[in-house]
Amino acid sequence: MYQEWRRQRAERRVQPGNGRPLKRFRWWQPLTRALFHLPLTNHDGRQVVYAVDVGHVQRFMSENGKGKAHLYLDGRHHAESPLPAAFPVQGGTIEVAATPFGLKRCHYVTAEGAERQLIPDRRSGEGRRAHLDREHPALSRWIGYLSLILLVIPLLLLIPQLVEVAFKVPPVKERFGTFTSPIRLPIWLNLTLTLGAVAAAWERALRLRYNWLLDSMAKG
């Protein structure tokens, strides 16, 4: 019920498009733009193609830091909505949600509840990552494992430091005493771990993977 309420709320934010043509994905845009496609068959049997276009630079420079998703129909601007977005389309809804590093959701959800991810543009970062997964599945898995490790390690190192902070709270300190974290990392190592976590979160975003606890490590 909560998910349905959120979807309906997002659908009310959708605004009509202006009909402008969809711009081609350029080779320099993998880090700044996400583009996904969805071919569907209309009631009359005619195939149409929806496209979801999200500019990450525009997201970060927007007033609320969330930005917008743009929906195109057969290459023309059909609608737009603040993120997270829910676009009503033929037979269901296209749902789009973002993370600080990319997208965590760009799925078509049918009226019956079935869902599938839209197809990333081959030239986009998401498309190149999906191509790697198809052509080199073993390498793709190892990259995924490495990304997970680069997020787990900072989390494990952060836990003792958070415990130390918690033991400084007066009621806790009075009852249990103090706790000093045994972990004291040099600045260069903290910086290295931070950069590794950012790279890992970005790689996971290319696969539309997101975990609120793990990926929050990359935000600092």
C-alpha positions as CSV (number, residue, x, y, z in Angstrom):
1,M,0.0,0.0,0.0
2,Y,2.8,2.4,0.8
3,Q,4.6,1.7,-2.5
4,E,1.3,2.4,-4.3
5,W,0.8,5.6,-2.5
6,R,4.4,6.7,-3.4
7,R,3.8,5.8,-7.0
8,Q,0.6,7.8,-7.2
9,R,2.3,10.7,-5.5
10,A,5.1,10.6,-8.0
11,E,2.7,10.4,-10.9
12,R,1.0,13.6,-9.8
13,R,4.3,15.4,-10.3
14,V,4.6,14.5,-14.0
15,Q,4.4,17.5,-16.4
16,P,3.8,17.3,-20.1
17,G,6.8,17.5,-22.5
18,N,7.5,20.1,-25.1
19,G,8.1,17.8,-28.1
20,R,11.8,18.5,-28.5
21,P,13.9,15.7,-30.2
22,L,16.0,13.4,-28.1
23,K,19.7,14.2,-28.4
24,R,22.1,11.5,-29.3
25,F,24.3,10.1,-26.6
26,R,27.8,11.4,-27.0
27,W,31.0,9.6,-26.2
28,W,32.0,12.1,-23.5
29,Q,28.7,11.7,-21.5
30,P,29.0,8.3,-19.6
31,L,29.7,10.0,-16.3
32,T,27.2,12.8,-16.8
33,R,24.1,11.2,-18.4
34,A,22.0,8.1,-18.1
35,L,19.8,7.0,-21.1
36,F,17.5,4.0,-21.1
37,H,15.1,2.6,-23.7
38,L,11.8,0.7,-23.5
39,P,10.1,-0.7,-26.7
40,L,6.4,-1.5,-26.2
41,T,3.6,-2.6,-28.4
42,N,0.5,-0.4,-28.5
43,H,-3.1,-1.6,-28.4
44,D,-3.2,-1.3,-32.2
45,G,-0.2,-3.5,-32.6
46,R,2.2,-0.7,-33.4
47,Q,5.6,-0.6,-31.6
48,V,6.6,2.5,-29.8
49,V,9.8,3.3,-28.0
50,Y,10.0,5.2,-24.7
51,A,13.3,6.6,-23.5
52,V,14.3,7.9,-20.1
53,D,17.0,10.6,-20.0
54,V,18.6,11.8,-16.8
55,G,21.4,14.4,-16.7
56,H,23.5,14.0,-13.6
57,V,25.1,17.4,-13.9
58,Q,21.6,19.0,-13.9
59,R,20.7,16.9,-10.9
60,F,23.6,18.1,-8.8
61,M,23.1,21.8,-9.8
62,S,19.3,21.8,-9.2
63,E,18.0,23.6,-6.1
64,N,16.9,20.5,-4.3
65,G,19.8,18.3,-5.5
66,K,17.5,15.7,-7.0
67,G,17.0,17.0,-10.5
68,K,14.5,15.6,-13.1
69,A,13.9,12.6,-15.4
70,H,12.8,13.2,-18.9
71,L,10.5,10.8,-20.8
72,Y,10.7,10.6,-24.6
73,L,8.2,8.8,-26.9
74,D,9.5,7.8,-30.3
75,G,12.3,10.4,-30.0
76,R,10.2,13.3,-28.9
77,H,10.0,14.9,-25.4
78,H,6.8,13.4,-23.9
79,A,6.9,14.2,-20.2
80,E,9.2,15.2,-17.3
81,S,9.1,14.8,-13.6
82,P,11.2,15.5,-10.5
83,L,13.1,12.5,-9.2
84,P,12.0,10.0,-8.0
85,A,9.7,9.8,-11.0
86,A,6.8,7.5,-12.0
87,F,5.7,7.9,-15.7
88,P,2.3,6.3,-16.7
89,V,2.9,4.6,-20.0
90,Q,1.2,1.9,-22.1
91,G,0.3,-1.0,-19.8
92,G,2.0,0.3,-16.7
93,T,4.5,2.7,-15.2
94,I,8.1,3.6,-15.7
95,E,9.8,4.2,-12.3
96,V,13.0,6.1,-12.0
97,A,15.0,6.7,-8.8
98,A,18.5,8.1,-8.2
99,T,21.4,7.8,-5.8
100,P,24.2,10.3,-5.3
101,F,26.2,8.3,-7.9
102,G,23.7,7.5,-10.6
103,L,20.4,5.6,-10.8
104,K,19.2,2.8,-8.6
105,R,16.0,2.2,-10.5
106,C,14.8,2.6,-14.0
107,H,12.1,-0.1,-14.4
108,Y,8.9,-0.7,-16.2
109,V,6.2,-2.0,-13.8
110,T,3.1,-3.5,-15.5
111,A,-0.4,-3.1,-14.1
112,E,-0.2,-6.7,-12.9
113,G,2.9,-5.9,-10.8
114,A,5.6,-7.5,-13.1
115,E,8.6,-5.4,-13.6
116,R,11.7,-5.3,-15.8
117,Q,14.7,-2.9,-16.1
118,L,14.8,-0.7,-19.2
119,I,17.6,-1.2,-21.7
120,P,20.5,1.1,-21.2
121,D,21.8,2.9,-24.3
122,R,24.9,1.0,-25.6
123,R,27.1,4.1,-25.5
124,S,26.1,5.1,-21.9
125,G,28.1,4.0,-18.8
126,E,25.3,1.7,-17.9
127,G,25.2,0.2,-21.4
128,R,29.0,-0.3,-21.4
129,R,28.8,-2.0,-18.0
130,A,26.0,-4.3,-19.2
131,H,28.0,-5.1,-22.3
132,L,31.0,-6.1,-20.2
133,D,28.7,-8.4,-18.1
134,R,27.4,-10.1,-21.2
135,E,30.8,-10.5,-23.0
136,H,33.0,-11.2,-19.9
137,P,30.7,-12.5,-17.1
138,A,33.6,-13.8,-15.0
139,L,35.4,-10.5,-15.1
140,S,32.1,-8.7,-14.4
141,R,31.5,-10.8,-11.3
142,W,35.0,-10.1,-9.9
143,I,34.5,-6.4,-10.5
144,G,31.2,-6.7,-8.6
145,Y,33.0,-8.5,-5.7
146,L,35.7,-5.9,-5.6
147,S,33.1,-3.1,-5.4
148,L,31.4,-4.8,-2.5
149,I,34.7,-5.2,-0.7
150,L,35.6,-1.6,-1.2
151,L,32.3,-0.6,0.5
152,V,32.4,-3.2,3.3
153,I,35.9,-2.3,4.5
154,P,35.1,1.3,5.3
155,L,32.0,0.2,7.1
156,L,33.9,-2.2,9.3
157,L,36.5,0.4,10.1
158,L,33.8,2.9,10.9
159,I,31.9,0.8,13.5
160,P,34.5,1.0,16.3
161,Q,34.7,4.8,15.8
162,L,30.9,5.1,16.0
163,V,31.0,3.0,19.2
164,E,33.5,5.4,20.7
165,V,31.3,8.3,19.9
166,A,28.3,6.5,21.5
167,F,30.2,5.9,24.7
168,K,30.8,9.6,25.0
169,V,27.1,10.2,25.5
170,P,26.8,11.0,29.3
171,P,24.1,8.3,30.2
172,V,26.1,5.6,28.4
173,K,29.4,6.8,29.8
174,E,28.0,6.8,33.4
175,R,26.7,3.2,33.0
176,F,29.4,1.5,30.9
177,G,32.4,3.7,31.1
178,T,34.4,4.8,28.1
179,F,35.5,3.1,25.0
180,T,38.5,4.0,22.8
181,S,38.5,2.8,19.2
182,P,41.6,0.8,18.5
183,I,41.5,2.0,14.9
184,R,43.4,5.2,14.0
185,L,44.0,5.5,10.3
186,P,46.4,8.0,8.7
187,I,45.0,10.6,6.5
188,W,46.3,9.1,3.3
189,L,44.7,5.8,4.0
190,N,41.4,7.4,4.9
191,L,41.5,9.3,1.6
192,T,42.4,6.1,-0.3
193,L,39.5,4.2,1.3
194,T,37.1,7.1,0.5
195,L,38.1,7.2,-3.2
196,G,37.8,3.5,-3.4
197,A,34.3,3.6,-1.9
198,V,33.2,6.4,-4.3
199,A,34.5,4.3,-7.3
200,A,32.7,1.2,-5.9
201,A,29.4,3.1,-5.5
202,W,29.7,4.5,-9.0
203,E,30.3,1.1,-10.4
204,R,27.3,-0.3,-8.5
205,A,25.2,2.6,-9.8
206,L,26.1,1.5,-13.4
207,R,24.4,-1.8,-12.6
208,L,21.5,-0.1,-10.8
209,R,22.6,-1.6,-7.5
210,Y,22.0,0.2,-4.2
211,N,22.1,-0.5,-0.5
212,W,21.3,2.3,1.9
213,L,23.9,1.2,4.4
214,L,26.8,0.1,2.1
215,D,26.5,2.8,-0.5
216,S,26.2,5.5,2.1
217,M,29.8,4.9,3.0
218,A,30.8,6.5,-0.2
219,K,29.0,9.7,0.7
220,G,31.1,10.2,3.9
